Each structure stands twice: as C-alpha cells, then as structure tokens.
Amino acid sequence: MSGRIKNPDRMIVTLNLAELDAIVEAAVERVLVKKKPAQLQFTINEVALRLNVTKSWLGNKVRAGELPHHRHENGHRIFFTQQDIDEIIAASAVFPDERKELKT
C-alpha cells in the first residue's frame, strides 16, 4: 500500500476517556450557551395561534374575566404565561359523556 491518503478529511485519533469527556463537555457547554431561554410570556396573538382561536374571541374572554392572564404594569398590555395557557386548555377539555352507553 502506498503512503497516499485516500480521504484527506478523515483522521484516526486516539483519545483517553478524560480527553473524550473534556471534548464532549465543551461541546455540550457551547450548545447550551447558544440555546435560547424558554419563552416566559406570550401575547394574545401567540396564544390565539396556539389555541387555534381568533384574537377577538380570546380578547373578549380576557376582558370578561373568563380566562387567566396577566397585565403589564401600565395595565393595558395583556400577556399569558405557560401556566395560564395550560389552565385554559384544561378548562376547555371535553370528556366523553359516560352516561351515554351503546345499547345492544
């Protein structure tokens, strides 16, 4: 076999476990630094899209005090937390009517 390299992009590397751990740990740290933090507040538009309802329907329910929400310090801007969204979904869940049974 000649000393020619068939694929110059390919390398054989020997590492001990400590070196491999350090490389993996550094790579994970880089990914975590680049990761965006979880969104904590959602606008009416964002929640309406997530719930598949219109912005006006959602706004009317909020103004009527029927849905959990928060207001910014000035009291005008409405926002929702993930917990608010989860509560809205849970409150609107429809369960099968267990009283209706098939008659055979």
C-alpha positions in Angstrom: 0.0 0.0 0.0 1.3 3.4 -0.9 1.6 6.1 1.7 -1.1 8.1 -0.1 -4.1 9.3 1.9 -7.4 8.3 0.1 -9.6 10.7 2.0 -7.7 13.7 3.4 -10.8 14.8 5.6 -10.7 11.5 7.5 -8.5 11.2 10.6 -7.8 8.5 13.1 -7.5 9.9 16.6 -6.6 8.3 19.8 -8.0 9.8 23.0 -8.2 8.6 26.5 -11.5 8.8 28.4 -10.6 12.0 30.2 -9.8 13.7 26.9 -13.0 12.5 25.3 -15.0 13.6 28.4 -13.4 17.1 28.1 -14.3 17.4 24.4 -17.9 16.3 24.9 -18.3 18.5 27.9 -17.0 21.5 26.0 -19.3 20.8 23.0 -22.4 20.5 25.3 -21.4 23.7 27.0 -21.2 25.5 23.6 -24.7 24.2 22.7 -26.2 25.3 26.0 -24.7 28.8 25.7 -26.3 29.2 22.3 -29.7 27.8 23.3 -32.4 30.4 23.7 -34.1 30.5 27.1 -37.7 29.3 27.3 -40.3 31.9 26.5 -42.0 33.1 29.7 -44.6 35.5 28.3 -46.9 35.1 25.3 -49.0 37.8 23.5 -52.7 37.5 22.6 -51.7 36.8 19.0 -49.3 34.0 20.0 -51.8 32.4 22.3 -54.7 32.7 19.8 -52.5 30.8 17.3 -51.5 28.1 19.8 -55.1 27.6 20.8 -56.5 27.8 17.3 -59.0 30.6 18.2 -59.3 34.1 16.9 -57.6 37.1 18.6 -61.0 38.8 19.1 -62.5 35.7 20.8 -59.6 35.5 23.1 -59.6 39.2 23.9 -63.3 39.1 24.6 -62.9 36.2 27.1 -60.0 38.0 28.8 -61.9 41.3 29.1 -64.9 39.3 30.6 -62.5 37.8 33.2 -63.2 34.3 31.9 -59.6 33.3 31.2 -56.4 33.5 33.3 -54.0 36.2 32.1 -51.7 39.0 33.3 -51.3 42.6 32.5 -48.2 44.7 32.3 -47.6 47.4 34.9 -49.4 50.0 32.8 -52.5 47.7 32.8 -53.0 47.9 29.1 -50.8 45.2 27.6 -52.1 41.6 28.2 -49.8 38.6 28.4 -50.1 35.0 29.2 -47.7 32.6 31.0 -47.4 28.9 30.1 -49.4 28.1 33.3 -52.2 30.4 32.0 -52.2 28.6 28.7 -52.2 25.2 30.4 -55.2 26.3 32.6 -57.2 27.5 29.6 -56.6 24.2 27.8 -57.5 22.1 30.9 -60.7 24.2 31.5 -61.8 23.6 27.9 -61.1 19.9 27.8 -64.1 17.9 26.6 -64.6 14.5 28.1 -66.9 11.8 26.7 -70.3 11.6 28.3 -70.0 8.4 30.3 -73.8 8.2 30.7 -74.3 7.5 27.1 -73.7 3.8 26.5 -74.4 1.9 23.4 -77.5 -0.2 23.7 -77.2 -3.7 22.3 
